[in-house]
Amino acid sequence: MPEKVHPTEAADDSLFEGTPAPKSTRVLTARGTCLAIFLNIVYTLINAYLGLNFGMGLGFGIITVLVAYVLFHSRGEGSNRQEITTAMVASTGFTMYYLLSLSIFIQAEGHAVLPWWLVPSQDILLHGSPLDPAWIVPIIFHFVFVIAGTLLAIVIALAISDLVLARKKSTFPFYLASAVTIDTCFQSEKETRFMFKWLGIGVLLTSIQGAIHLLIRPFGFDANLVDFTPLLPNGFALGLMLNISLMAVSYIIDPKVSVTMLFAGIATYLVIAPILTATGLFIPPATPTSMQFWYTLLLDFSISPALGVMLISGFIVLGITKLKGRRQQKEQNTTPEPEPSIRDSLGFGEYFKGLFSGLSKNRWLGISAIVLVSFFVLLTLVVDIFTPFPFWISMVLALALMIPVAIIDVFILIKFVGEAGIGMGIQRIAFYEIPLATAGLKGYLPFLAYPRINPFGTTDLIGNLKIGGITGTPKRAILTAQLLKILPGSITSIVFVLAAWYFIGFPTDTFPGGGLIMSFGIVSLFATLGGAGMGLNFVTFLGGGLSIGILAAFLPISSLGVALAMFLPPTYFIPFSLGGIVRLITDRKLGKKWFQERGQIIAIGFIAGAAITQVIMSFL
């Protein structure tokens, strides 16, 4: 089914030129807002619980669309695409449990003495109450710290969104799934039945897999993951993540990305890693699981060439492409074909230039960016986060983290979420923790409260603007809904963490805190070792970027696919490639039009069904 641009409220506020005025003005409604706030609180509670205990989260966009459609459209009063879109955007949970829960754990367990403005004393944590006045300043700090980073992310999204969404490969698959679900619900009954049919099949298959998992789990087996790494020779790693959503997403995105990831994953974990092991350049953990192997290889080797591929290869491809064009023109003595004004994929140079252009053209965005960056720099200096560094070094370090580092961080996440549908933040270790540790900073405070942006806030708003472009929802309405979700989500997160700590405790049998322990392990690694042996390898950084850039200029491969193979665990690259292989087959046998009209809806039905089932089974 092709992406349709439906009417918007006003042509001058549309994401696309030439969009006519809508038939209905019901966009942000009272009933939509009430439903959104209620679901926001529910979703925040669910994801805060899952994040603290298991280090994971769930997306609820499609579920919200279906709930809103049933409640609003099918009850006689009617609804429209725009009302359901804004309700869905505003309903998304906004979790801010990470810094608060980690600070509580470190202070209560006696791993460090953290300042009073970050978390109350150990005595209050162990013997006090959540209503103690000592909590007032820490709560204000966490609230302002997280929201300021999110607002800066929103400013960047507004400055760069038009440039990103103009790229053909910026499909934002999970957001596209929500948009197509909304669009299909308001089409003919036949189209709606077709989507719900495949949604039901997704529910059925995921339920069967979940039931099998519950049955075999007591015997030590896993129906969601097959890990071959412990069985393979030393230095090899391989696994299978049996995830329907993952396969469906890889069907929607550019098949070049997913198929490239297959070969790059094989090269990384079955060729390069064994060679590094045999030569002594990499030492795998003893009796490793795939996750342990991946994390060790990532820090010891993969992160440097992967970042090089992300940041350098695009320049190499562009340069070689231009040289090839000029050479061909000279040989044929013909007028060169004009280069396309809009490329399929966003390069770092275009992004960097476009960001500052967007901030300079819109005065309010530019002022907001300056104010928010200045706030973080001043906060760093006032509370002395980078102690014992002197004033001027702290200021330079804070500015470096807020401008070049944050800009690169956002670009990489835009590529991951927009072109591959994978939201991950593991690359941030290279941009924040590693530089801080390499600079010689020790102790937990610098690694907890360093100034940073929330890059997921940028990709979330751009993804929602993608939805708005398809459903005809005005940009201003999307932004309002995006801001609307912050306050209830923030309050819910803080209340949940404090209640969980004082009335249940973590980590405990009732509240194991697996995700918290994992986060603590990462932070403590850098806070206690002080960066020994953790610097980026510039040889592999440059080598990875140059070599993959040259290959991508002459071969039909994707630089993003190569980077993803190195960034993600060895359980991902095989299932992620399956959707791309199926896409190549259906495009060849049935035509690309079939993908637009049927294949895309089938994949989105699978994603929706799997998401609904996974939410239900997360409580089992």
KOLGU-371976 format. One record per residue (C-alpha): x, y, z. Coordinates in steps of 0.02 Angstrom, whole numbers, plus 32768, in hexadecimal, padded with zeros to 4 digits. Layout:
<nodes>
xx; yy; zz
X; Y; Z
...
</nodes>
This chain:
<nodes>
xx; yy; zz
8000; 8000; 8000
804E; 80A5; 7FCE
806C; 812B; 8050
7FE0; 81AA; 8040
7FE8; 825E; 8076
7F3E; 828D; 80BA
7EF9; 833B; 80D9
7F44; 83A7; 8161
7EFD; 8439; 81C1
7F5A; 84BE; 8162
7FCC; 84B9; 80CB
8051; 8527; 811C
8062; 84B0; 81AF
806E; 8412; 8147
8105; 83A3; 813A
80E9; 8399; 8080
80C4; 8422; 8005
8020; 842B; 7FAD
7FB7; 83D0; 802E
7F04; 840C; 802E
7EA1; 843E; 80C8
7E4E; 83B0; 812A
7D97; 8389; 8131
7D9E; 837E; 81EF
7DF8; 83E9; 826E
7DF3; 8368; 82FA
7EAB; 8350; 831E
7ED1; 836E; 83D6
7E30; 8343; 8431
7E00; 8336; 84E8
7DD8; 827C; 84DB
7E79; 825A; 847D
7EDE; 82B8; 84FF
7E8C; 825D; 8591
7EAA; 81B4; 8541
7F5E; 81E4; 8519
7F86; 821A; 85CB
7F3A; 817A; 8612
7F9A; 810B; 8599
8038; 8173; 85B2
8035; 8149; 866C
8013; 8091; 864A
809B; 8082; 85C6
8119; 80DF; 8632
80F9; 8068; 86C3
810D; 7FD0; 8652
81AF; 800B; 8602
81F9; 8049; 86A5
81D9; 7F9D; 86F1
821F; 7F41; 865A
82B4; 7FB5; 864D
82E6; 7FA7; 8702
82D1; 7EEC; 870B
82FE; 7EAE; 865E
8353; 7F3E; 8603
82CD; 7F43; 857C
8237; 7FA7; 8545
81A0; 7F94; 84D6
8151; 8003; 8452
8095; 801F; 845C
8071; 808B; 83C4
800A; 800D; 8362
7FAE; 7FD3; 83FE
7F7B; 8087; 8421
7F3F; 809D; 836F
7ECE; 8005; 837C
7E8B; 8038; 8427
7E67; 80EA; 83EE
7E15; 80AE; 834D
7DA1; 8039; 83AB
7D76; 80BB; 842F
7D62; 8151; 83BC
7D3C; 8121; 830B
7CCF; 8089; 831F
7C5E; 80D0; 83A8
7BF1; 813A; 8336
7C40; 81E5; 8357
7CC7; 81C3; 82D9
7D7C; 81F9; 82D6
7E05; 821D; 8258
7EBA; 81F5; 8237
7EF8; 8295; 8287
7EA0; 827D; 832F
7EE0; 81CB; 8340
7F8E; 8200; 830C
7F9E; 8286; 8392
7F52; 8212; 8416
7FD2; 818E; 83E9
8066; 8208; 83EE
8033; 8250; 8497
8013; 81A5; 84E2
80C5; 8166; 84CD
8114; 8148; 8577
81A1; 81BC; 85AD
8214; 815E; 8623
829E; 81B2; 8689
82C8; 812A; 8705
837C; 8106; 86D1
83DF; 818F; 8729
8370; 8195; 87C3
836D; 80D9; 87E3
8427; 80C6; 87C2
8452; 8155; 8839
83E6; 8106; 88C1
843A; 805D; 88AA
84EC; 80A2; 88AE
84CB; 810D; 8948
846A; 8089; 89A9
84E7; 7FFE; 8985
8578; 806B; 89BB
85D4; 8065; 8915
85EF; 8121; 891E
85B9; 81BC; 897D
8553; 8220; 8902
8527; 82D9; 891C
8488; 830B; 8976
843F; 8360; 88DB
8446; 82BD; 8879
8402; 8244; 88FC
83E3; 824A; 89B9
845B; 81FC; 8A34
846B; 8141; 8A50
8412; 8152; 8AF8
8378; 81A2; 8AA9
8377; 811F; 8A1F
837F; 808E; 8A99
831A; 80D3; 8B2B
82B9; 8169; 8AEB
821F; 817D; 8A7F
81F7; 81BC; 89CF
81A7; 8256; 8A1E
8247; 828F; 8A75
8270; 8347; 8A4B
831E; 8310; 8A16
82CE; 82CE; 8976
8293; 837A; 893B
8335; 83B6; 88EB
8367; 830C; 889E
82BB; 82FA; 884F
82C6; 83A9; 8807
8374; 8383; 87C4
8341; 82E0; 8770
82A4; 8330; 872A
82FE; 83C6; 86E0
8397; 8363; 86A7
8335; 82E3; 8643
82B5; 835B; 85FC
833A; 83D9; 85C5
8392; 834F; 8564
82ED; 831C; 8515
82C0; 83CF; 84E5
836B; 83E4; 8492
8349; 8343; 8432
82A2; 838A; 83F9
82F5; 842B; 83BF
8370; 83C6; 8357
82E2; 835D; 8310
8283; 83F8; 82D8
8320; 843F; 8286
834B; 83A0; 8227
82A5; 8346; 820C
8280; 8385; 815C
832D; 8351; 8121
8320; 82A4; 816F
8270; 827E; 8134
829A; 82B1; 8083
830C; 821A; 8077
82BF; 8181; 8026
8317; 8108; 809B
82DD; 8163; 8138
8244; 80F4; 8148
8240; 80EE; 8208
81F4; 803E; 81FF
819E; 8035; 82A8
8154; 80E2; 8293
8122; 80B4; 81E3
80C8; 801D; 822A
805E; 808E; 829A
803B; 8106; 820B
8005; 807E; 8193
7F97; 8032; 821C
7F3E; 80D9; 8232
7F2F; 80EF; 8177
7EEC; 8040; 815A
7E69; 8051; 81E4
7E1B; 80E3; 8185
7E1C; 8090; 80DB
7D9F; 8013; 8098
7D60; 7F86; 8105
7DBB; 7F0B; 8093
7E64; 7F5D; 80B7
7E41; 7F63; 8171
7E11; 7EAA; 8176
7EAF; 7E7E; 8116
7F1D; 7ED7; 8195
7EC3; 7E8B; 822B
7ED2; 7DDF; 81DC
7F8F; 7DEA; 81DC
7F8E; 7E3C; 8287
7F32; 7DA3; 82C5
7FB1; 7D31; 8272
803B; 7D94; 82CA
7FE2; 7D7E; 8370
7FCC; 7CC4; 8351
8080; 7CA1; 8320
80C7; 7D09; 83AF
804F; 7CB6; 842A
8084; 7C0A; 83F0
813A; 7C3A; 8403
8118; 7C83; 84B0
80B8; 7BE9; 84E9
8146; 7B78; 84AF
81C0; 7BE8; 850C
815E; 7BDC; 85AE
8155; 7B1F; 859E
820D; 7B00; 857B
8257; 7B8B; 85E8
8256; 7B1F; 8687
82C6; 7AA2; 862C
8348; 7B26; 8602
8314; 7B43; 854C
82E6; 7BE6; 84F7
8268; 7BF5; 8468
8299; 7CAA; 8446
8354; 7C96; 8437
83C8; 7C0D; 83FB
847C; 7C2B; 8430
8502; 7BC5; 83D9
8596; 7C27; 841F
85BD; 7BB4; 84B4
85C2; 7B21; 843B
8637; 7B72; 83BC
86F6; 7B76; 83BE
874A; 7C01; 841F
8736; 7CA7; 83C5
8699; 7C7D; 8363
85EA; 7CBF; 838B
8540; 7C9D; 8340
848A; 7C9C; 8377
83D7; 7CB0; 833D
835E; 7D30; 8383
82B4; 7CE4; 8358
8251; 7D85; 834E
81C2; 7D9F; 82D3
81C6; 7E5D; 82E5
827F; 7E61; 82B9
8262; 7DFE; 821B
81CB; 7E69; 81EA
822D; 7F0B; 8202
82BA; 7ECB; 8195
8238; 7EAA; 810D
8201; 7F60; 810E
82AB; 7FB5; 8109
8323; 7FBE; 8076
8352; 7F07; 8054
8404; 7F3E; 802E
8419; 7F67; 80E8
83D8; 7EC2; 812A
8431; 7E53; 80AA
84D5; 7EB0; 80C4
84C1; 7E93; 817E
84BD; 7DD7; 8160
8566; 7DD2; 810A
85B3; 7E55; 817D
8577; 7DF3; 8215
85C5; 7D53; 81D2
8667; 7DB1; 81B1
8668; 7E01; 825F
863F; 7D6B; 82CD
8678; 7CD7; 8265
8713; 7D1E; 820E
8759; 7DBC; 825E
8739; 7D8D; 8314
878D; 7CE2; 8303
8824; 7D32; 82AD
8832; 7DB4; 8338
8826; 7D28; 83B8
88A9; 7CBD; 8363
8923; 7D4F; 835A
8906; 7D80; 8410
88BB; 7E29; 83E6
8814; 7DF6; 8431
87F5; 7D86; 84C8
8741; 7D47; 84D3
86F4; 7D2E; 857F
8701; 7C80; 85C6
866D; 7C10; 8593
8617; 7CA6; 8542
8562; 7CBF; 8516
853E; 7D1F; 8476
8517; 7DBC; 84DB
85B7; 7DB2; 8541
861D; 7D92; 84A4
85CA; 7E24; 844A
85E4; 7EA1; 84D5
869B; 7E73; 84EC
86BF; 7E78; 8431
8661; 7F1D; 8422
86CD; 7F75; 84A3
8770; 7F22; 8470
875F; 7F33; 83B3
86B9; 7F4C; 8358
8685; 7FF6; 8397
8715; 8053; 8342
8701; 8010; 828F
8643; 8016; 82A0
8649; 80CF; 82CA
86C2; 80EA; 823A
8648; 8098; 81C3
85B9; 8104; 8203
8616; 81AA; 81FA
8697; 819B; 816F
8659; 8121; 80EC
85D2; 8198; 80AC
8655; 821A; 807D
86BC; 8195; 8023
8626; 8157; 7FC0
85F5; 8208; 7F8F
86A5; 8235; 7F59
86C0; 8198; 7EF2
8615; 81A9; 7EA1
863E; 8259; 7E68
86E8; 8224; 7E25
869A; 8194; 7DC6
8619; 8209; 7D7B
869D; 8285; 7D40
8709; 81FB; 7CF7
8676; 81B1; 7C9A
8649; 825C; 7C59
86FB; 827A; 7C1A
8705; 81D0; 7BC6
865D; 81E3; 7B6F
866F; 829F; 7B54
85BA; 82B8; 7B87
8560; 832E; 7BFB
8554; 82DD; 7CA7
84AA; 82B3; 7CEB
8479; 8328; 7D77
848E; 82DC; 7E23
83EC; 82BF; 7E82
83C6; 8352; 7EF3
838B; 82DB; 7F7B
83EF; 823E; 7F9C
839F; 819D; 7FD8
8402; 8196; 807A
8437; 8223; 80ED
84F3; 823E; 80FB
854B; 8287; 8191
8588; 8321; 8133
84D9; 834A; 80F6
8494; 832C; 81A4
8517; 839A; 81F8
84FD; 8428; 817D
8440; 8415; 8180
8438; 841A; 823E
8490; 84C0; 824E
8431; 8504; 81BA
838D; 84D5; 820D
83C1; 8525; 82B2
83FA; 85C5; 825D
8360; 85D8; 81EF
82E7; 85C5; 8280
8313; 8646; 8303
82B2; 85F3; 838F
8301; 854A; 8371
83AE; 8599; 836F
838F; 85F9; 8410
8345; 855F; 8464
83DD; 84F7; 8435
8456; 8579; 847A
83F3; 858B; 851C
83E9; 84CF; 853A
84A0; 84AF; 8513
84D1; 8541; 8584
8463; 84FA; 860E
84BE; 8453; 860B
856A; 84A5; 8607
853F; 8518; 869A
84F2; 8487; 86FA
8591; 8423; 86E2
85FB; 84B1; 8724
858B; 84E4; 87B5
857A; 8435; 8800
862C; 8406; 87D0
8601; 8364; 8777
86B0; 8350; 872D
8710; 8362; 87CF
87A7; 836C; 87E4
87BA; 83BD; 8739
87D1; 847A; 873E
874A; 84F2; 8703
8786; 850A; 8650
87A2; 8450; 862C
86F5; 8427; 8670
86A8; 84AC; 8601
8703; 846E; 8564
86D3; 83BA; 858B
861D; 83E7; 85A8
8616; 844A; 8504
8668; 83B9; 84A7
85E6; 833F; 84E8
8555; 83B3; 84BF
8587; 83E9; 8410
85F2; 8375; 83A4
85D4; 82D8; 840A
8517; 82ED; 841B
8508; 831B; 8363
8560; 827A; 832D
84FC; 8215; 83AC
8457; 8254; 8364
848E; 8234; 82B1
84B8; 817E; 82D2
8414; 815E; 832B
83B4; 81B1; 829C
8408; 8138; 8224
83E3; 80A2; 8293
832E; 80CB; 82B9
8303; 811C; 8214
8354; 80A5; 8199
835C; 8001; 81FA
82D3; 800F; 827C
834B; 7FE4; 8309
8355; 8058; 839F
83F4; 8039; 8402
8469; 80A4; 8468
8501; 8036; 847C
8568; 80A9; 840B
8556; 8131; 848E
85DC; 80DA; 84F7
865A; 8114; 8475
861E; 81C7; 847C
8608; 81E1; 8536
864B; 815C; 85AC
86EB; 8133; 854D
8724; 81EA; 8536
86FE; 8213; 85EC
875B; 817A; 862A
87ED; 8196; 85B3
87FC; 8249; 85F2
881F; 8200; 869E
877B; 8221; 86F6
8751; 81A6; 8780
86C0; 8191; 87F7
8609; 817E; 87CE
85CE; 8232; 87C6
861E; 8261; 871D
85D4; 81C4; 86CD
8527; 81E1; 8714
8508; 829B; 86FD
8572; 82CC; 8666
8515; 8347; 85F3
84BC; 82EA; 8568
842F; 82F1; 84EE
83A4; 8270; 84DF
83BB; 8238; 842A
8323; 81C6; 8434
82BC; 8264; 8449
82FB; 829E; 839F
82D4; 81FC; 8344
822C; 81EE; 839C
81F1; 8298; 8361
8232; 827E; 82B0
81DD; 81D4; 82AB
813B; 8221; 82E6
814B; 82A9; 8262
815C; 821B; 81E5
80B5; 81DA; 8224
806B; 8288; 8218
80A2; 8296; 8164
8044; 81F7; 8139
7FA7; 8219; 819F
7F9F; 82D2; 8174
7FB9; 830D; 8226
8003; 83BD; 8234
80B4; 83CF; 8270
807E; 8442; 82FD
8000; 83C3; 833D
8085; 833A; 833D
80FB; 83AB; 839F
8073; 83D7; 841E
804B; 831F; 8437
8104; 82F9; 8449
8116; 837A; 84D3
8075; 8343; 8526
80BA; 8298; 8553
8153; 82D7; 85B2
8104; 8314; 8654
8095; 827E; 8680
811F; 8205; 864E
81A2; 8260; 86B7
8135; 8266; 8753
8102; 81B0; 873E
81B8; 8179; 872B
81F1; 81D2; 87C8
815F; 8194; 8831
8179; 80E2; 87F2
8233; 80DE; 881B
821B; 8125; 88CA
8188; 80B1; 88F0
81E7; 801A; 88AD
827E; 8044; 8918
8227; 8068; 89BD
8199; 7FEB; 89B6
81E6; 7F5A; 8956
82A1; 7F76; 894A
8317; 7F4C; 88BD
836B; 7EDC; 8896
82FD; 7E5D; 88F1
82A6; 7DBB; 88C4
8208; 7E1F; 88A1
8263; 7EA7; 8841
8305; 7E59; 87FD
8346; 7EF6; 87A8
83A4; 7E9B; 871E
83A5; 7F32; 86AC
83E1; 7FA0; 873C
846F; 7F28; 8765
84A3; 7F25; 86AF
84A6; 7FE4; 86A9
8509; 7FEA; 874B
8587; 7F6F; 8704
85A7; 7FDD; 866D
85B6; 807D; 86D2
8625; 802D; 8758
8699; 7FE9; 86D2
86C5; 8098; 869B
86B5; 80EF; 8743
8731; 807B; 8798
87AF; 8052; 870E
87C9; 8104; 86D5
87D5; 80DA; 861C
8865; 805E; 861E
886C; 8013; 8570
87C3; 8058; 853E
87F1; 80DB; 84BE
87B2; 80D7; 840B
8828; 8087; 838E
883D; 810A; 8306
8893; 808F; 8291
87FB; 801D; 828A
8789; 80B6; 828D
87D7; 80FC; 81EF
87F3; 8051; 81A3
873E; 801D; 81BA
86FA; 80BE; 8172
8770; 80C1; 80DC
8762; 8009; 80AE
86A5; 7FFE; 80BA
8692; 80A5; 8062
86F9; 8067; 7FCF
8699; 7FC2; 7FC8
85F0; 801B; 7FD2
8622; 808B; 7F41
863F; 7FF6; 7ECD
85CE; 7F6D; 7F14
8514; 7F69; 7F3E
852F; 7F65; 7FFA
84F2; 7FD4; 8087
856B; 802A; 80FE
84E0; 802E; 817F
84CB; 7F72; 8171
8585; 7F59; 8194
8580; 7FCC; 822B
84E5; 7F76; 8271
8537; 7ECC; 8263
85C6; 7F08; 82D1
8559; 7F69; 834A
84D9; 7EDF; 836A
84EC; 7E34; 83BD
850C; 7D9A; 8350
8459; 7D61; 8370
8413; 7DEA; 8300
8462; 7DE4; 8255
8412; 7D42; 8215
835C; 7D65; 8246
836E; 7E1C; 8213
83A7; 7DE8; 8166
8315; 7D72; 8147
8299; 7DFE; 812A
830D; 7E4F; 80AB
8323; 7DAC; 804D
8265; 7D93; 8048
8252; 7E47; 800D
82CB; 7E29; 7F7C
8269; 7D8E; 7F4A
81BD; 7DE2; 7F51
81FB; 7E7C; 7EF5
823F; 7E0E; 7E6B
81AD; 7D94; 7E61
8119; 7E05; 7E8A
815C; 7EB2; 7E67
817E; 7F48; 7ED5
80CA; 7F7F; 7EC6
8095; 7EE2; 7F24
8105; 7F15; 7FB5
80AF; 7FBF; 7FBE
7FFF; 7F79; 7FB2
800C; 7ED4; 8011
80B8; 7EA4; 804F
80CC; 7F3D; 80BC
8023; 7F21; 8110
804C; 7E69; 8130
80F0; 7E98; 8184
809C; 7F1F; 81EC
8015; 7EA4; 821F
809D; 7E31; 825F
80F0; 7EC1; 82BE
804A; 7EF6; 830C
8019; 7E45; 833D
80C3; 7E1F; 8386
80C4; 7EC4; 83E8
8018; 7EA4; 8434
8046; 7DF3; 8465
80EF; 7E23; 84AD
809F; 7EA6; 851C
8027; 7E24; 8561
80AB; 7D9F; 8578
8125; 7E17; 85CD
80BA; 7E04; 8669
80BE; 7D45; 8665
</nodes>
